[in-house]
Structure formats: structure tokens, C-alpha cells
Amino acid sequence: MRRVARFHKVSYEQFAKDWEDSFGTTSEEEMIMIYDNIMLPRRATAGSAGYDFFSPVGFSLLPGETIKIPTGIRVEMEDDWVLKCYPRSGLGFKFRLQLNNTVGIIDSDYFYSDNEGHIFSKITNDSNEGRNVDIEAGSGFMQGIFVEYGITVDDDVTDIRNGGFGSTSRA
């Protein structure tokens, strides 16, 4: 199996800033505890394609509710590879948990962005059965799969990314 990437935690400062944007002010003591408990994504078995992302905090979602989670994770990967993120299969199947952008695409150059390439997950409980989703801190809630990609023979793009979500379409 080809090894193409390495997960890292974002800096404490970046995580705290992004956490506050998502959840509001949190005490310094609690913020340090949350940050220190962030786990790097990992595969559950040797045959798993997906790297499980673990929630830095417990949360509950009623049907129709949405949450934006700063994972505290960034990924350094080889050029010509992308990390595609999905809800964990069981959560999607049992609760119809959905990523709001359907599939998260983490490009290789995102690692070098001003926000340190901090990966977020915005998810919705899209249950049509009235089921609540309860995720404990440290539980897997999203999975990422590395995929190699190609480009067209006439592609001559030389622009460089500097930013997060939506930054590649800005003029």
C-alpha cells in the first residue's frame, strides 16, 4: 500500500480561534482539555479504506439540526492526491447523518492555508424517522479516504491557494 499522507493537529491557537467561531467562548482550562484530547484520524482495521475522524466534544443532534465541528486536524499529503470526507457509514445508515456539502474535498495544497489547513465538518441529522444522533467525545463521526486524481492534458493552472472553504473560486 502506498503511503501518501500524514495527519497533524493544528496549533492550539488556530484550534481555539476556530472553536470560538463555532461554539462561542470557552474557558481556557476547558479549551486546553479539548485540544489535548484530540486524536489523529486512524483506520480501524488493516482492510479499512477510511480514516476515522474523532469528535473533540460530545454532541446531540435532533432531526434537522446542524453542527459545525472544528476537528483540530490538518493533513499533509502528496501532490495529485485528495482526501474525500464522508460521514461514518453506520451513522449515515442508522441516522441519515449527512455532511452539508455531501462530500468534503481536502486538496493537498490546503495544508499550507492561512488557517493551517484546519479540517471542519458541518453535519446535519437528516433523519426522516425522528431519530436523535448522540456522539460522545472521542467517537468516530466522519471518515476520510485518500484518492489519487489526474488532470487534463491542457491544464496550465499555476494559481496558489490561500484560504479555506471556497477559496479556490475567488477571483
Disulfide bonds with the S-S distance in Angstrom:
none
